[in-house]
Amino acid sequence: MRLWSFHPRYLDPAGLVAAWREALLAQAVLAGRTRGYRSHPQLERFRSSEDPGAAIGGYLAALLEEASSRGYRFDASRIAIPDGRVRRIPVARGQVGYEWALFRAKAAARNPGAFARIEGVAFPEPHPSFRLVPGGIAGWERPKELGGAGTGRRGAAGG
């Protein structure tokens, strides 16, 4: 499961569909509707919010908005869209930078055309559910070596 911390506008088609599916799974986990993935580390940030259901609903709503802007027809009835404004979840700049490096590597390998669209973006805008704060890679992350990208260390300043 990967719930990207950067804005969904950067996702290639496969990445957007995967993000939608994984966020729907996260919503089911947070609502107690499934037994799998209950201890998945990426859910910690949603659980730590004031209202985890509303937080993941807001995350999904942003994915839905991006999908709609591209002409995709994701099923809005599958998400619990929050009634009011949801507080944005803090995300460290280093975490976003680490995820950005991971995603860029995936996008370059699977869809060079889509990668060309984001190639010049040094640091992405965060997902609307998150607000940037100083810091490194999240403690729940399991960093992978990124071939000299310099973002695989906990506590790195990132982007």
N, C-alpha and C positions, 0 to 999 in steps of 0.2 A: 504494500500500500504506500502510495506517495501522494501526499496532499501538498502540492506546490505552494510556496509562500509568495510567489511572484504573480503578477496580474495574468489572467487567462488569455489576454490578447496575444501573448507571446507563444502560446501553445500551437503546435502543428495540429492538423486534423486528428491524427491518431492520439496525440497527447491530450487533446480536449475531450475526446470520447473516453479515454482511460481515466482522466481526472473525474469526469462525471460519474462513471461506474464506481470508482473507488470512494468518492465522497458519498454516494448513495449507500455504499457498504458501511462507511463510517457513521452515517446517520442511523442506520439500523443497529449498529453496535452501541452507540450512545443512548439509543432508546430502549436498549435491552431486548431487541427483537431477534438477536442471533447470539450464539455462544462463541463463535469463532472471532478471532481478532480482538477479544476483549482487552487484552493487555498490550495491544500494539502501541509502541512508543509515540507514534505521530498523533495519537488521540489525546495525549497529555495536555497539549495546549488548549484543546477545546474543552476538556474536562476542567481545566483550571479557570475557565471563564465563568462569569456570573450565571449564565444560562447555557449549558452545553448544547442543548437542542436548538436554541435560537442561533447560537454561534455557527453550528454546522449548516443550519438552514440558510443563514446569510452567505456562507461560503458557496453553497450550491446555487443560491440565487444569482451570484455573480457569474458562475459558470453558465447558467441558463441564459443570462443576458448576453454573454459573449457568443454562445451557440446561436441564439436567435439573430444576432447581428450578422452572422455568417450564413443565415438561411437554413440552419439545422432545426429540426423539430424535436427537441428533447421534451419529455413529458413532465410539465410543471406540476402536475398533480402528485408526482412521486416525492415532492419535497415539502417540508413544513416551512414555508416562507414566514419569517418572523413578522409579527404585526407592527412592532415599533422599531425604533433604532437600536441596533445591537452594538455594544461597545467593541471597538476593534481590539484584537488580541495583539500584545506586543510580540514582535519577532526581531531577533538580533540581525544586524546588518551582515555579520559573518555567516549566519544561517542562510540568508537569502543569496549571498554570494556563492556559498557552497552548492546550494540547490541549482543556481543558475549554471554553474560549471557542469554539474551532472546532466542537466537538461540539454545544454548545448552539445555535449558529447553524444547523447542519445539522438538528438535531432539531426546532427551532422551525418550520423551513420544511417538513419532510417529514411530521411527525407531531405536530401541536399537542397532541393528547391525551397522548401520551407525554411531550412537553416539559413539560406542566403538572406532571407527577410529579416532575421534577427542577428546576423553575424556582426554587425556594427554596434550592437547594443552592449556597452561595457557592463552596465549594472541596470537591472530592470526595476520598474515601478512595482511596489508590493501589491499583492492581491488586496482588493478592497476590504477584506475581513481583517487585515493586519495593519499595524503601524510600526514603522521602523524605529528601533532603539539601538543604542551602541551595544556591541558585544560580538562574541564569536559564535561558533557552531553550537547548537543546542546540546545539552547534556544527554538527551535521549537519542541523538543521532549516532549512527555507526559509520563514521567517515571511511570512505574508500580513497585509495590513492588515485589522484587524477592526473598523473603524468606531468608533474611539474607545475600544476596550476597554483600550488601554494595555498590551497584552501582546505586541505585535509587535516589540519591541526585544530584541536579544540582550543578556543580562546583566540584564534586568529582574527584580525580585524576585518578581513574580507573586503570585497568590492571596493 
